[in-house]
Amino acid sequence: RIENVDFYDSEQALFDSGKSYDVYIIDIVLKNTSGDKVIMKLKDRVPESVVIAVSGVDNIKTISRVLSIGADDYITKPFNYDLFIARLKTNIRAFLLLQELRRKKDQLETMAVTDALTCLYNRRHIYDRLRQEGEKSERYSSRFSIIMLDIDYFKKINDSYGHLFGDLILKKVSDAIHTTVRNVDIAGRYGGEEFMIILPEVQLKGAIILADRIREKVENIQTDAPDLKITISGGVAEFIGGDVEELVKKADQLLYKAKESGRNCIKF
């Protein structure tokens, strides 16, 4: 369905409008400029849009040149109305199909790196990102930190309230993590009820503050079980070089130290 149609009588008017469109119909012969120039600019600024060139020039050399600079179609004037509409609809169908393919590709890529239950990154992806951060840190002599978090007494929650309720708790804790971390941070489900958060360019002190902020937010989670208090324990470690596996091991050891210290706390 075509929802909005605008007409511009110059290149400047088009680009000054600040608007973008799915389909452009550009006459090759324009005052003060050439259609070729406008097409090249459009393909640079809105590469996914359909650009149809129209012209009274009907020779192979001109048509091939215009198509080679990015036009999706070339219609000669004077044109038959029915044929023009048919060509326009064909280009629009191709555009919509390509948009749908891109959308499905994005969905598949998201599914490949996302944990289905929590909507955080999955373990494979966070390990890939962890190695990348380790390499970047070594290359640029920068620092980063990780946080390992684990829901306290989660097995007891599952045994007492059922696995569906346990899944709900996992989602609520994941939401608490997601709404606390920065956009550049990498938060994922490490496994079961355990989570890992990678904090690029963040040293230990900042990571501890963030971990405790998440702990407090989880502590305030409300459920339909009024007597149930949800808490997490955590370990925080800073990467200062070496093997990232050792970093994970250190954070995990600190996590279990937090468990041994009474839970609902962060160790570093």
C-alpha positions as CSV (number, residue, x, y, z in Angstrom):
1,R,0.0,0.0,0.0
2,I,1.4,3.4,-1.0
3,E,0.9,5.7,2.0
4,N,2.8,8.9,1.1
5,V,3.8,10.5,-2.2
6,D,5.8,13.7,-2.4
7,F,7.1,15.6,-5.4
8,Y,10.4,17.6,-5.6
9,D,11.4,19.8,-8.5
10,S,15.1,20.0,-7.5
11,E,17.9,17.9,-5.9
12,Q,18.2,20.5,-3.2
13,A,14.5,20.4,-2.3
14,L,14.7,16.6,-2.0
15,F,17.7,16.4,0.2
16,D,16.8,19.5,2.3
17,S,13.5,17.9,3.2
18,G,15.2,15.4,5.5
19,K,12.7,12.7,4.5
20,S,13.5,9.3,3.2
21,Y,11.3,7.0,1.1
22,D,11.1,3.3,0.2
23,V,10.8,4.2,-3.5
24,Y,12.2,7.0,-5.6
25,I,11.3,7.8,-9.2
26,I,14.0,10.1,-10.6
27,D,14.0,11.8,-14.0
28,I,17.4,11.6,-15.6
29,V,17.1,15.1,-17.1
30,L,16.9,17.7,-14.3
31,K,17.5,21.4,-14.0
32,N,20.8,22.5,-12.4
33,T,21.9,18.8,-11.9
34,S,21.7,15.4,-13.5
35,G,19.6,12.4,-12.5
36,D,22.8,10.3,-12.4
37,K,24.1,12.5,-9.6
38,V,20.9,12.3,-7.6
39,I,20.7,8.5,-7.9
40,M,24.3,8.0,-6.7
41,K,23.6,10.2,-3.7
42,L,20.4,8.3,-2.9
43,K,22.2,5.0,-3.1
44,D,24.8,6.3,-0.7
45,R,22.3,7.6,1.8
46,V,19.4,5.1,1.5
47,P,21.0,2.0,-0.1
48,E,18.0,-0.2,0.7
49,S,15.5,2.0,-1.1
50,V,14.3,1.3,-4.7
51,V,15.4,3.9,-7.2
52,I,13.6,3.9,-10.6
53,A,15.0,6.1,-13.3
54,V,12.8,7.6,-16.0
55,S,14.0,9.3,-19.2
56,G,13.2,10.1,-22.8
57,V,16.6,8.8,-23.7
58,D,16.3,5.3,-25.1
59,N,19.7,3.9,-25.9
60,I,21.6,0.9,-24.5
61,K,24.6,3.0,-23.4
62,T,22.6,5.4,-21.2
63,I,20.4,2.7,-19.7
64,S,23.4,0.5,-18.8
65,R,25.2,3.5,-17.3
66,V,22.2,4.4,-15.1
67,L,21.7,0.9,-13.9
68,S,25.4,0.5,-13.2
69,I,25.4,3.5,-10.8
70,G,22.6,1.9,-8.7
71,A,19.2,2.4,-10.3
72,D,17.0,-0.6,-9.8
73,D,15.0,0.0,-13.0
74,Y,14.9,2.3,-16.1
75,I,11.7,3.2,-17.7
76,T,11.7,5.2,-21.0
77,K,9.3,8.0,-21.8
78,P,6.7,8.4,-23.1
79,F,5.5,5.3,-21.2
80,N,2.3,3.3,-21.2
81,Y,0.5,3.9,-17.9
82,D,-0.4,0.3,-17.3
83,L,3.1,-0.9,-18.0
84,F,4.5,1.8,-15.7
85,I,2.3,0.7,-12.8
86,A,3.2,-2.9,-13.5
87,R,6.9,-2.2,-13.4
88,L,6.4,-0.1,-10.2
89,K,4.5,-2.9,-8.5
90,T,7.2,-5.4,-9.5
91,N,9.9,-3.3,-7.9
92,I,7.8,-2.7,-4.8
93,R,7.2,-6.5,-4.4
94,A,10.9,-7.1,-4.7
95,F,11.6,-4.5,-2.1
96,L,9.1,-5.9,0.3
97,L,10.4,-9.4,-0.2
98,L,14.0,-8.3,0.5
99,Q,12.8,-6.4,3.6
100,E,11.1,-9.6,4.8
101,L,14.3,-11.7,4.1
102,R,16.4,-9.2,6.1
103,R,13.9,-9.3,9.0
104,K,14.0,-13.1,9.1
105,K,17.8,-13.1,8.8
106,D,18.0,-10.7,11.8
107,Q,15.6,-12.9,13.7
108,L,17.8,-16.0,13.0
109,E,21.0,-14.1,14.0
110,T,19.3,-13.0,17.3
111,M,18.1,-16.5,18.0
112,A,21.6,-17.9,17.5
113,V,23.1,-15.8,20.2
114,T,20.1,-15.5,22.6
115,D,18.9,-17.6,25.5
116,A,15.2,-18.3,24.7
117,L,14.0,-18.1,28.3
118,T,15.8,-15.0,29.6
119,C,16.4,-13.2,26.3
120,L,19.9,-12.5,27.5
121,Y,22.9,-13.7,25.5
122,N,23.6,-17.5,25.6
123,R,26.7,-19.0,27.0
124,R,28.4,-19.6,23.6
125,H,28.0,-15.9,22.7
126,I,29.2,-14.5,25.9
127,Y,32.3,-16.7,25.7
128,D,32.9,-15.5,22.2
129,R,32.6,-11.9,23.4
130,L,34.8,-12.6,26.5
131,R,37.6,-13.8,24.3
132,Q,37.2,-10.7,22.1
133,E,37.4,-8.5,25.1
134,G,40.5,-10.4,26.3
135,E,42.2,-9.9,23.0
136,K,41.3,-6.2,22.9
137,S,42.5,-5.7,26.4
138,E,45.9,-7.3,25.6
139,R,46.2,-5.3,22.4
140,Y,45.4,-1.9,23.8
141,S,46.5,-2.4,27.4
142,S,43.0,-1.7,28.6
143,R,41.0,-3.2,31.5
144,F,37.6,-4.9,31.8
145,S,35.7,-6.8,34.5
146,I,33.2,-9.6,34.7
147,I,30.5,-10.4,37.2
148,M,29.3,-13.9,37.9
149,L,25.8,-14.0,39.6
150,D,23.8,-17.0,40.9
151,I,20.3,-17.1,42.3
152,D,20.3,-18.2,45.9
153,Y,18.4,-21.4,46.8
154,F,17.1,-21.8,43.3
155,K,16.7,-25.6,43.5
156,K,14.6,-25.1,46.6
157,I,12.4,-22.6,44.7
158,N,11.9,-25.1,41.9
159,D,11.2,-27.9,44.4
160,S,8.7,-25.8,46.4
161,Y,6.9,-23.8,43.8
162,G,7.5,-25.8,40.5
163,H,9.6,-25.2,37.5
164,L,7.2,-22.8,35.8
165,F,7.6,-20.5,38.8
166,G,11.3,-21.1,38.7
167,D,11.3,-19.9,35.0
168,L,9.4,-16.8,36.1
169,I,12.1,-16.0,38.7
170,L,14.8,-16.5,36.0
171,K,13.0,-14.0,33.8
172,K,12.6,-11.5,36.6
173,V,16.2,-11.7,37.6
174,S,17.2,-11.4,33.9
175,D,15.1,-8.3,33.6
176,A,16.8,-6.8,36.7
177,I,20.2,-7.4,35.1
178,H,19.1,-6.1,31.7
179,T,17.6,-2.9,33.1
180,T,20.8,-2.2,35.2
181,V,23.6,-2.8,32.8
182,R,24.8,-0.4,30.1
183,N,24.1,-0.9,26.4
184,V,27.7,-1.8,25.8
185,D,27.8,-4.4,28.5
186,I,27.4,-8.1,27.6
187,A,24.9,-9.9,29.9
188,G,24.2,-13.6,29.4
189,R,22.9,-16.7,31.0
190,Y,25.9,-18.7,31.9
191,G,23.9,-21.9,32.7
192,G,21.0,-22.9,34.9
193,E,20.5,-20.0,37.4
194,E,24.0,-18.5,36.9
195,F,24.7,-15.3,34.9
196,M,27.8,-13.7,33.5
197,I,28.2,-9.9,32.7
198,I,31.1,-8.6,30.8
199,L,31.9,-4.9,31.5
200,P,34.2,-3.4,28.8
201,E,36.5,-0.6,30.0
202,V,35.3,-1.0,33.6
203,Q,37.7,-1.6,36.4
204,L,37.0,-3.6,39.6
205,K,35.5,-0.7,41.6
206,G,32.9,0.2,39.0
207,A,32.0,-3.5,38.5
208,I,31.5,-4.0,42.3
209,I,29.1,-1.0,42.4
210,L,27.1,-2.4,39.4
211,A,27.0,-5.9,40.9
212,D,25.6,-4.6,44.2
213,R,23.1,-2.4,42.3
214,I,21.8,-5.6,40.6
215,R,21.8,-7.5,43.9
216,E,19.6,-4.8,45.5
217,K,17.2,-4.7,42.6
218,V,16.8,-8.5,42.7
219,E,16.2,-8.3,46.5
220,N,13.2,-6.0,45.7
221,I,11.6,-8.4,43.2
222,Q,7.9,-9.1,44.1
223,T,6.2,-12.4,43.4
224,D,2.9,-14.1,44.1
225,A,4.6,-15.9,46.9
226,P,4.7,-13.1,49.6
227,D,6.9,-15.1,52.0
228,L,9.5,-15.8,49.3
229,K,12.5,-13.4,49.1
230,I,14.6,-13.6,46.0
231,T,18.4,-13.0,46.4
232,I,21.5,-13.5,44.4
233,S,25.2,-13.9,45.2
234,G,28.0,-12.7,43.1
235,G,31.7,-12.7,42.4
236,V,33.5,-9.8,40.6
237,A,37.0,-10.0,38.9
238,E,39.0,-7.6,36.8
239,F,41.1,-8.7,33.8
240,I,44.7,-7.6,34.0
241,G,46.1,-9.9,31.4
242,G,46.5,-13.6,30.8
243,D,43.9,-16.3,30.1
244,V,40.3,-15.3,30.2
245,E,39.5,-18.8,31.5
246,E,41.4,-17.9,34.6
247,L,39.3,-14.7,35.0
248,V,36.1,-16.8,34.8
249,K,37.6,-19.3,37.3
250,K,38.4,-16.4,39.7
251,A,35.0,-14.8,39.5
252,D,33.4,-18.2,40.0
253,Q,35.5,-18.9,43.1
254,L,34.5,-15.5,44.5
255,L,30.8,-16.4,43.8
256,Y,31.1,-19.5,45.8
257,K,32.8,-17.6,48.5
258,A,29.8,-15.3,48.6
259,K,27.6,-18.4,48.9
260,E,29.7,-19.7,51.8
261,S,29.5,-16.3,53.5
262,G,25.7,-16.4,53.9
263,R,24.5,-15.5,50.3
264,N,22.9,-12.3,49.1
265,C,26.3,-10.6,48.9
266,I,29.1,-9.7,46.4
267,K,32.7,-10.8,46.8
268,F,35.7,-9.4,45.0
